Amino acid sequence: MGLGIAWCLGLLLDVLYGTLLGTHAFAMVITLYFLQKVYLQVRMFPIWQQSFCIAVLVLMYQSILLLVHAVTGRFYVDQLAWLFPALSSMLLWPFVVIILSSTRRRLRVGDNFR
C-alpha cells in the first residue's frame, strides 16, 4: 500500500470520526513509512514476534494520535484506552495470518502457473 493511499484513507477516517483534518492521515503515513522500512525483516519472524511488531506499530499509531490531540488541545482519550487496540491486534494477528495463509494456498496466489 502506498503512502498516498494511506493519506487518503487517513483523511477519510478524519472525516468519519470528525477529528482534526489530517490527524489520522499523518499518523498512518508515519506508521506505514516505518513499516515499509522493516517489512522484509518482519516477514521472516515467527508469528509471535510478528504479533509483537504489530502491537508496536499500533502503539506507534496511537501515540502519534495522542500527541497530535495533546498538542492541539483536544485531549479527550482515557489514559489506558489507547492500549486496547494494540493488545487486541497482537492477540488477533496469529489468526489473521492463518486465515490469510490458507486463503492464499487455496487460491494459489503466488504460485507459478505452468
MDTraj code that builds the backbone (N, CA, C; nanometers):
import mdtraj as md
import numpy as np

residues = "MET GLY LEU GLY ILE ALA TRP CYS LEU GLY LEU LEU LEU ASP VAL LEU TYR GLY THR LEU LEU GLY THR HIS ALA PHE ALA MET VAL ILE THR LEU TYR PHE LEU GLN LYS VAL TYR LEU GLN VAL ARG MET PHE PRO ILE TRP GLN GLN SER PHE CYS ILE ALA VAL LEU VAL LEU MET TYR GLN SER ILE LEU LEU LEU VAL HIS ALA VAL THR GLY ARG PHE TYR VAL ASP GLN LEU ALA TRP LEU PHE PRO ALA LEU SER SER MET LEU LEU TRP PRO PHE VAL VAL ILE ILE LEU SER SER THR ARG ARG ARG LEU ARG VAL GLY ASP ASN PHE ARG".split()
xyz = np.array([
    [0.0851, -0.1164, 0.0000],
    [0.0000, 0.0000, 0.0000],
    [0.0899, 0.1231, 0.0000],
    [0.0605, 0.2156, -0.0842],
    [0.1428, 0.3348, -0.0948],
    [0.1080, 0.4395, 0.0087],
    [0.1983, 0.5336, 0.0235],
    [0.1776, 0.6411, 0.1200],
    [0.0611, 0.7308, 0.0812],
    [0.0373, 0.7470, -0.0496],
    [-0.0755, 0.8279, -0.0954],
    [-0.2089, 0.7668, -0.0574],
    [-0.2190, 0.6348, -0.0708],
    [-0.3428, 0.5662, -0.0320],
    [-0.3628, 0.5758, 0.1190],
    [-0.2540, 0.5617, 0.1949],
    [-0.2636, 0.5749, 0.3408],
    [-0.3100, 0.7143, 0.3788],
    [-0.2595, 0.8153, 0.3092],
    [-0.3008, 0.9537, 0.3362],
    [-0.4502, 0.9710, 0.3088],
    [-0.4969, 0.9180, 0.1954],
    [-0.6390, 0.9303, 0.1603],
    [-0.7279, 0.8563, 0.2592],
    [-0.6869, 0.7352, 0.2992],
    [-0.7654, 0.6610, 0.3979],
    [-0.7652, 0.7313, 0.5333],
    [-0.6529, 0.7924, 0.5684],
    [-0.6468, 0.8690, 0.6926],
    [-0.7389, 0.9898, 0.6900],
    [-0.7430, 1.0586, 0.5755],
    [-0.8365, 1.1715, 0.5632],
    [-0.9810, 1.1239, 0.5726],
    [-1.0087, 1.0076, 0.5145],
    [-1.1430, 0.9503, 0.5248],
    [-1.1777, 0.9202, 0.6707],
    [-1.0820, 0.8657, 0.7454],
    [-1.1058, 0.8413, 0.8884],
    [-1.1294, 0.9719, 0.9638],
    [-1.0548, 1.0751, 0.9276],
    [-1.0749, 1.2052, 0.9930],
    [-1.2155, 1.2572, 0.9691],
    [-1.2633, 1.2424, 0.8480],
    [-1.3990, 1.2882, 0.8158],
    [-1.5029, 1.2027, 0.8883],
    [-1.4821, 1.0707, 0.8900],
    [-1.5780, 0.9816, 0.9555],
    [-1.5840, 1.0039, 1.1065],
    [-1.4680, 1.0237, 1.1695],
    [-1.4639, 1.0437, 1.3144],
    [-1.4851, 1.1888, 1.3558],
    [-1.4770, 1.2806, 1.2631],
    [-1.4937, 1.4210, 1.2948],
    [-1.3756, 1.4792, 1.3698],
    [-1.2577, 1.4236, 1.3489],
    [-1.1383, 1.4749, 1.4152],
    [-1.0744, 1.5832, 1.3298],
    [-0.9712, 1.6436, 1.3830],
    [-0.8971, 1.7459, 1.3113],
    [-0.8458, 1.6870, 1.1805],
    [-0.8724, 1.7546, 1.0704],
    [-0.8381, 1.7018, 0.9383],
    [-0.6870, 1.6849, 0.9244],
    [-0.6462, 1.5630, 0.8943],
    [-0.5061, 1.5311, 0.8763],
    [-0.4451, 1.4545, 0.9912],
    [-0.5165, 1.4398, 1.1004],
    [-0.4628, 1.3718, 1.2182],
    [-0.4356, 1.2248, 1.1887],
    [-0.5388, 1.1520, 1.1483],
    [-0.5213, 1.0100, 1.1167],
    [-0.4338, 0.9916, 0.9932],
    [-0.4440, 1.0822, 0.8987],
    [-0.3623, 1.0725, 0.7776],
    [-0.2142, 1.0825, 0.8132],
    [-0.1790, 1.1780, 0.8972],
    [-0.0407, 1.1939, 0.9400],
    [0.0087, 1.0696, 1.0135],
    [-0.0722, 1.0187, 1.1064],
    [-0.0327, 0.9002, 1.1832],
    [-0.0180, 0.7785, 1.0926],
    [-0.1080, 0.7625, 0.9971],
    [-0.0998, 0.6481, 0.9056],
    [0.0238, 0.6544, 0.8172],
    [0.0541, 0.7716, 0.7650],
    [0.1692, 0.7846, 0.6759],
    [0.2992, 0.7571, 0.7518],
    [0.3121, 0.8101, 0.8721],
    [0.4332, 0.7864, 0.9511],
    [0.4463, 0.6377, 0.9853],
    [0.3381, 0.5744, 1.0275],
    [0.3405, 0.4326, 1.0626],
    [0.3699, 0.3464, 0.9413],
    [0.3070, 0.3762, 0.8288],
    [0.3300, 0.2983, 0.7077],
    [0.4719, 0.3151, 0.6563],
    [0.5269, 0.4349, 0.6669],
    [0.6646, 0.4569, 0.6248],
    [0.7597, 0.3690, 0.7063],
    [0.7385, 0.3646, 0.8377],
    [0.8219, 0.2800, 0.9226],
    [0.8026, 0.1328, 0.8881],
    [0.6786, 0.0924, 0.8639],
    [0.6506, -0.0469, 0.8288],
    [0.7172, -0.0859, 0.6977],
    [0.7182, 0.0035, 0.6006],
    [0.7827, -0.0262, 0.4733],
    [0.9331, -0.0456, 0.4902],
    [0.9933, 0.0203, 0.5871],
    [1.1359, 0.0055, 0.6118],
    [1.1716, -0.1299, 0.6742],
    [1.0821, -0.1862, 0.7551],
    [1.1133, -0.3106, 0.8259],
    [1.0327, -0.4303, 0.7767],
    [0.9572, -0.4131, 0.6684],
    [0.8645, -0.5158, 0.6213],
    [0.9342, -0.6495, 0.5928],
    [1.0440, -0.6480, 0.5215],
    [1.1092, -0.7725, 0.4836],
    [1.1658, -0.8468, 0.6042],
    [1.2130, -0.7740, 0.7041],
    [1.2619, -0.8405, 0.8244],
    [1.1471, -0.9005, 0.9055],
    [1.0380, -0.8265, 0.9181],
    [0.9243, -0.8733, 0.9979],
    [0.8615, -0.9979, 0.9348],
    [0.8634, -1.0047, 0.8031],
    [0.8074, -1.1213, 0.7337],
    [0.8763, -1.2511, 0.7717],
    [1.0044, -1.2429, 0.8063],
    [1.0824, -1.3625, 0.8381],
    [1.0689, -1.4051, 0.9843],
    [1.0085, -1.3230, 1.0666],
    [0.9932, -1.3542, 1.2087],
    [0.8883, -1.4634, 1.2286],
    [0.8967, -1.5380, 1.3389],
    [0.7867, -1.6278, 1.3762],
    [0.6612, -1.5462, 1.4088],
    [0.5482, -1.6131, 1.4118],
    [0.4197, -1.5437, 1.4297],
    [0.4150, -1.4657, 1.5608],
    [0.4706, -1.5196, 1.6682],
    [0.4634, -1.4486, 1.7967],
    [0.5450, -1.3204, 1.7921],
    [0.6574, -1.3200, 1.7210],
    [0.7343, -1.1961, 1.7081],
    [0.6651, -1.0977, 1.6145],
    [0.5986, -1.1498, 1.5112],
    [0.5197, -1.0631, 1.4240],
    [0.4090, -0.9956, 1.5034],
    [0.3468, -1.0714, 1.5932],
    [0.2410, -1.0143, 1.6779],
    [0.2944, -0.9000, 1.7620],
    [0.4130, -0.9175, 1.8163],
    [0.4738, -0.8110, 1.8954],
    [0.5025, -0.6890, 1.8085],
    [0.5513, -0.7103, 1.6876],
    [0.5792, -0.5982, 1.5957],
    [0.4511, -0.5250, 1.5583],
    [0.3435, -0.5996, 1.5366],
    [0.2142, -0.5380, 1.5058],
    [0.1684, -0.4532, 1.6238],
    [0.1859, -0.5044, 1.7446],
    [0.1476, -0.4272, 1.8634],
    [0.2292, -0.2986, 1.8730],
    [0.3582, -0.3055, 1.8425],
    [0.4431, -0.1859, 1.8469],
    [0.3977, -0.0841, 1.7420],
    [0.3634, -0.1324, 1.6224],
    [0.3166, -0.0413, 1.5173],
    [0.1846, 0.0254, 1.5553],
    [0.0937, -0.0516, 1.6128],
    [-0.0350, 0.0064, 1.6543],
    [-0.0134, 0.1049, 1.7689],
    [0.0763, 0.0719, 1.8614],
    [0.1081, 0.1665, 1.9696],
    [0.1703, 0.2942, 1.9144],
    [0.2532, 0.2805, 1.8114],
    [0.3122, 0.3988, 1.7497],
    [0.2030, 0.4848, 1.6863],
    [0.1104, 0.4218, 1.6161],
    [-0.0016, 0.4932, 1.5536],
    [-0.0849, 0.5661, 1.6600],
    [-0.1183, 0.4935, 1.7662],
    [-0.1988, 0.5524, 1.8735],
    [-0.1233, 0.6650, 1.9444],
    [0.0074, 0.6483, 1.9614],
    [0.0874, 0.7522, 2.0270],
    [0.0928, 0.8796, 1.9436],
    [0.1051, 0.8640, 1.8124],
    [0.1045, 0.9813, 1.7250],
    [-0.0294, 1.0533, 1.7348],
    [-0.1379, 0.9767, 1.7357],
    [-0.2701, 1.0382, 1.7510],
    [-0.2814, 1.1123, 1.8841],
    [-0.2349, 1.0492, 1.9933],
    [-0.2408, 1.1146, 2.1240],
    [-0.1551, 1.2401, 2.1274],
    [-0.0393, 1.2338, 2.0651],
    [0.0487, 1.3503, 2.0612],
    [-0.0166, 1.4662, 1.9865],
    [-0.0766, 1.4374, 1.8732],
    [-0.1433, 1.5425, 1.7955],
    [-0.2615, 1.5991, 1.8737],
    [-0.3378, 1.5112, 1.9387],
    [-0.4513, 1.5589, 2.0186],
    [-0.4041, 1.6431, 2.1369],
    [-0.2929, 1.6056, 2.1978],
    [-0.2413, 1.6828, 2.3118],
    [-0.1897, 1.8192, 2.2672],
    [-0.1233, 1.8233, 2.1521],
    [-0.0694, 1.9499, 2.1021],
    [-0.1817, 2.0452, 2.0624],
    [-0.2885, 1.9919, 2.0051],
    [-0.3983, 2.0774, 1.9602],
    [-0.4998, 2.1067, 2.0705],
    [-0.4799, 2.0493, 2.1885],
    [-0.5701, 2.0758, 2.2998],
    [-0.6987, 1.9968, 2.2942],
    [-0.7018, 1.8914, 2.2178],
    [-0.8225, 1.8087, 2.2063],
    [-0.8017, 1.6739, 2.2738],
    [-0.7351, 1.6757, 2.3864],
    [-0.7033, 1.5522, 2.4576],
    [-0.8280, 1.5037, 2.5304],
    [-0.8943, 1.4035, 2.4734],
    [-1.0176, 1.3533, 2.5320],
    [-1.0175, 1.2020, 2.5473],
    [-0.9035, 1.1410, 2.5354],
    [-0.8933, 0.9955, 2.5391],
    [-0.8572, 0.9516, 2.6799],
    [-0.9170, 0.8419, 2.7236],
    [-0.8824, 0.7822, 2.8510],
    [-0.7362, 0.7385, 2.8479],
    [-0.6685, 0.7449, 2.9608],
    [-0.5257, 0.7176, 2.9638],
    [-0.4908, 0.5750, 2.9200],
    [-0.5722, 0.4773, 2.9496],
    [-0.5416, 0.3385, 2.9139],
    [-0.6157, 0.2896, 2.7909],
    [-0.7080, 0.3666, 2.7392],
    [-0.7875, 0.3208, 2.6247],
    [-0.7041, 0.3051, 2.4987],
    [-0.5920, 0.3754, 2.4887],
    [-0.5095, 0.3656, 2.3688],
    [-0.4284, 0.2366, 2.3652],
    [-0.4246, 0.1621, 2.4770],
    [-0.3544, 0.0336, 2.4795],
    [-0.4380, -0.0807, 2.4232],
    [-0.5688, -0.0696, 2.4276],
    [-0.6555, -0.1795, 2.3857],
    [-0.6438, -0.2153, 2.2378],
    [-0.6346, -0.1201, 2.1454],
    [-0.6168, -0.1593, 2.0050],
    [-0.4876, -0.2378, 1.9812],
    [-0.3810, -0.2012, 2.0486],
    [-0.2539, -0.2728, 2.0324],
    [-0.2637, -0.4140, 2.0887],
    [-0.3252, -0.4268, 2.2028],
    [-0.3401, -0.5588, 2.2650],
    [-0.4287, -0.6496, 2.1808],
    [-0.5410, -0.5978, 2.1335],
    [-0.6303, -0.6807, 2.0521],
    [-0.5668, -0.7150, 1.9176],
    [-0.4915, -0.6229, 1.8594],
    [-0.4231, -0.6531, 1.7328],
    [-0.3185, -0.7605, 1.7528],
    [-0.2472, -0.7537, 1.8638],
    [-0.1449, -0.8534, 1.8929],
    [-0.2068, -0.9915, 1.9129],
    [-0.3195, -0.9976, 1.9799],
    [-0.3842, -1.1265, 2.0061],
    [-0.4510, -1.1847, 1.8818],
    [-0.5009, -1.1002, 1.7933],
    [-0.5691, -1.1484, 1.6733],
    [-0.4756, -1.1776, 1.5567],
    [-0.3522, -1.1271, 1.5603],
    [-0.2596, -1.1425, 1.4479],
    [-0.2351, -1.2883, 1.4080],
    [-0.2135, -1.3825, 1.5017],
    [-0.1927, -1.5211, 1.4586],
    [-0.3115, -1.5783, 1.3806],
    [-0.4318, -1.5432, 1.4196],
    [-0.5493, -1.5909, 1.3475],
    [-0.5579, -1.5302, 1.2078],
    [-0.5237, -1.4028, 1.1964],
    [-0.5233, -1.3363, 1.0652],
    [-0.4223, -1.4025, 0.9731],
    [-0.3037, -1.4340, 1.0251],
    [-0.2004, -1.4993, 0.9442],
    [-0.2472, -1.6363, 0.8977],
    [-0.3080, -1.7128, 0.9854],
    [-0.3553, -1.8466, 0.9494],
    [-0.4638, -1.8383, 0.8428],
    [-0.5584, -1.7491, 0.8592],
    [-0.6684, -1.7352, 0.7623],
    [-0.6159, -1.6892, 0.6270],
    [-0.5279, -1.5890, 0.6269],
    [-0.4758, -1.5394, 0.5000],
    [-0.3843, -1.6412, 0.4317],
    [-0.3066, -1.7164, 0.5095],
    [-0.2202, -1.8189, 0.4504],
    [-0.3018, -1.9302, 0.3872],
    [-0.4070, -1.9744, 0.4553],
    [-0.4901, -2.0804, 0.3977],
    [-0.5644, -2.0309, 0.2739],
    [-0.6073, -1.9056, 0.2751],
    [-0.6738, -1.8491, 0.1576],
    [-0.5763, -1.8370, 0.0413],
    [-0.4545, -1.7960, 0.0698],
    [-0.3523, -1.7843, -0.0350],
    [-0.3217, -1.9212, -0.0958],
    [-0.3097, -2.0233, -0.0114],
    [-0.2840, -2.1585, -0.0630],
    [-0.4021, -2.2115, -0.1430],
    [-0.5230, -2.1854, -0.0945],
    [-0.6420, -2.2352, -0.1629],
    [-0.6586, -2.1701, -0.2998],
    [-0.6320, -2.0399, -0.3082],
    [-0.6459, -1.9683, -0.4344],
    [-0.5183, -1.9739, -0.5185],
    [-0.4145, -2.0342, -0.4648],
    [-0.2852, -2.0494, -0.5305],
    [-0.2281, -1.9144, -0.5759],
    [-0.2391, -1.8170, -0.4903],
    [-0.1811, -1.6862, -0.5174],
    [-0.0321, -1.6942, -0.4888],
    [0.0473, -1.6486, -0.5827],
    [0.1909, -1.6523, -0.5659],
    [0.2563, -1.7790, -0.6190],
    [0.1761, -1.8774, -0.6602],
    [0.2311, -1.9997, -0.7187],
    [0.2687, -1.9737, -0.8628],
    [0.3611, -2.0515, -0.9116],
    [0.3988, -2.0437, -1.0534],
    [0.3025, -2.1301, -1.1344],
    [0.2260, -2.0655, -1.2190],
    [0.1332, -2.1402, -1.3032],
    [0.2065, -2.1792, -1.4313],
    [0.2085, -2.3085, -1.4619],
    [0.2792, -2.3559, -1.5816],
    [0.1844, -2.3988, -1.6869],
])
top = md.Topology()
chain = top.add_chain()
for i, resn in enumerate(residues, 1):
    res = top.add_residue(resn, chain, resSeq=i)
    for name in ("N", "CA", "C"):
        top.add_atom(name, md.element.get_by_symbol(name[0]), res)
traj = md.Trajectory(xyz[None], top)
